[in-house]
Structures are given as C-alpha cells and as structure tokens.
Amino acid sequence: MKKRLCRNFSCGKELPVHLTSAYHCNKECYKQAKKIRQKKVDDLIKAFRKGIYSNYKLFEELLPYSGRCIIDITEARVKGFDEHAYYGTLKDPSNNIWYTVGNYHFYIKDNTPSKLLTIYKK
C-alpha cells in the first residue's frame, strides 16, 4: 500500500492507515496548512489592491474632472502606474480595449514610436 503523508509541509509525518480520507495528521497541522494557504491568497490580493489604488490616485491627479488625458507611458510608470492593475474591460467601435479602474477608463496605444496612455473619465 502506498504511504500517505501529512499535507502540512513542515510536518510530513506518515498518516495512520485507519485515517483513509484524512489529509493532515491532526488539527494543528490542518490549521497551520490553512494559515499558509490563506497567506498566499492574502498577499496576492494585497498586491492587486495596491496597484489599483496607485492607478486610481494617479488618474485622479491627472484628470480630476471629466474628459480625456493623454500621457507618455514611461512618465506614467515613473509616477506609479501599473498597466496590469485593473478590474474590467470595454471594447470601443474601433476595437481598442479600454481597462477600468473606478470611474476611469484607460488604454495604451502601441502603434506610436513611444507608447501613449489615454485616460478617460465620464
């Protein structure tokens, strides 16, 4: 019969034969493994929220009122812009994909010598 080990990486003990459906040797191992899994997810969410927040602050600084603003992307990155921090997408009639951060939408124009960031607010 194949040996089964506790899924808590810091433990690694062999599970008793009578525990056929168990993944951890005791409740403490289960709690520790759960804490490690949750920390990974929490760190990911924390980084995502930080990117969204920095983008929102930058957009609010550049475009406090409704309208449109165009800025060089290298300048925006220096100010804290993260092009991967958004939570929605829209497609306009000319097939440009706009990304959403709060009540702001942005898209990056690649076909110019230097990339341009276009920000729009209703």
Secondary structure as the mmCIF struct_conf table of DSSP 4:
data_model
#
loop_
_struct_conf.conf_type_id
_struct_conf.id
_struct_conf.beg_label_comp_id
_struct_conf.beg_label_asym_id
_struct_conf.beg_label_seq_id
_struct_conf.end_label_comp_id
_struct_conf.end_label_asym_id
_struct_conf.end_label_seq_id
STRN STRN1 LEU A 5 LEU A 5
BEND BEND1 ARG A 7 ARG A 7
TURN_TY1_P TURN_TY1_P1 PHE A 9 CYS A 11
HELX_LH_PP_P HELX_LH_PP_P1 LYS A 13 LYS A 13
STRN STRN2 GLU A 14 GLU A 14
HELX_LH_PP_P HELX_LH_PP_P2 LEU A 15 PRO A 16
TURN_TY1_P TURN_TY1_P2 VAL A 17 HIS A 18
BEND BEND2 THR A 20 SER A 21
BEND BEND3 TYR A 23 ASN A 26
HELX_RH_AL_P HELX_RH_AL_P1 LYS A 27 LEU A 62
BEND BEND4 PRO A 64 SER A 66
STRN STRN3 GLY A 67 ASP A 72
HELX_RH_AL_P HELX_RH_AL_P2 ILE A 73 VAL A 78
TURN_TY1_P TURN_TY1_P3 LYS A 79 GLY A 80
TURN_TY1_P TURN_TY1_P4 GLU A 83 HIS A 84
BEND BEND5 TYR A 87 TYR A 87
STRN STRN4 GLY A 88 LYS A 91
TURN_TY1_P TURN_TY1_P5 PRO A 93 SER A 94
HELX_LH_PP_P HELX_LH_PP_P3 ASN A 96 ASN A 96
STRN STRN5 ILE A 97 VAL A 101
TURN_TY1_P TURN_TY1_P6 GLY A 102 ASN A 103
STRN STRN6 TYR A 104 LYS A 109
BEND BEND6 ASN A 111 SER A 114
STRN STRN7 LEU A 116 LYS A 121
#
